[in-house]
């Protein structure tokens, strides 16, 4: 099942995407981006460790 963003759901229901919706989306995406970068870094270190 594809995860839909809050913006696309509101668009389907013909509701407005407000400033507070944007802030909430931003608050959910910031930690996700941080964790993503750490996962990439850890995976890179692991592969380098296995290589040597």
C-alpha positions as CSV (number, residue, x, y, z in Angstrom):
1,X,0.0,0.0,0.0
2,X,1.4,3.4,-1.0
3,X,1.7,5.9,1.8
4,X,0.1,9.2,0.8
5,X,1.1,12.6,2.0
6,X,-1.2,14.7,3.9
7,X,-1.2,17.2,1.0
8,X,-2.4,14.7,-1.5
9,X,-5.1,13.4,0.9
10,X,-6.4,16.9,1.5
11,X,-6.4,17.6,-2.3
12,X,-8.5,14.5,-2.9
13,X,-11.0,15.7,-0.3
14,X,-11.0,19.2,-1.7
15,X,-9.7,20.6,1.5
16,X,-7.1,23.3,1.9
17,X,-3.6,22.5,2.8
18,X,-2.9,25.0,5.6
19,X,0.2,26.4,7.1
20,X,-0.2,24.1,10.2
21,X,-0.4,21.1,7.9
22,X,2.9,22.1,6.4
23,X,4.5,22.5,9.9
24,X,3.3,19.1,10.9
25,X,4.6,17.5,7.8
26,X,7.9,19.2,8.3
27,X,8.1,18.0,11.9
28,X,7.5,14.4,10.7
29,X,10.1,14.6,7.9
30,X,13.0,16.2,9.8
31,X,13.6,13.1,12.1
32,X,13.2,10.8,9.1
33,X,15.9,12.6,7.2
34,X,18.2,12.5,10.1
35,X,17.7,8.7,10.6
36,X,18.1,8.1,6.9
37,X,21.5,9.8,6.9
38,X,22.8,7.8,9.9
39,X,21.6,4.6,8.3
40,X,23.4,5.4,5.1
41,X,26.6,6.3,7.0
42,X,26.4,3.1,9.1
43,X,25.9,0.9,6.0
44,X,28.8,2.6,4.3
45,X,31.1,1.9,7.3
46,X,29.9,-1.7,7.5
47,X,30.7,-2.3,3.9
48,X,34.1,-0.6,4.2
49,X,34.8,-2.7,7.3
50,X,33.9,-5.9,5.4
51,X,36.1,-4.9,2.4
52,X,39.2,-4.5,4.6
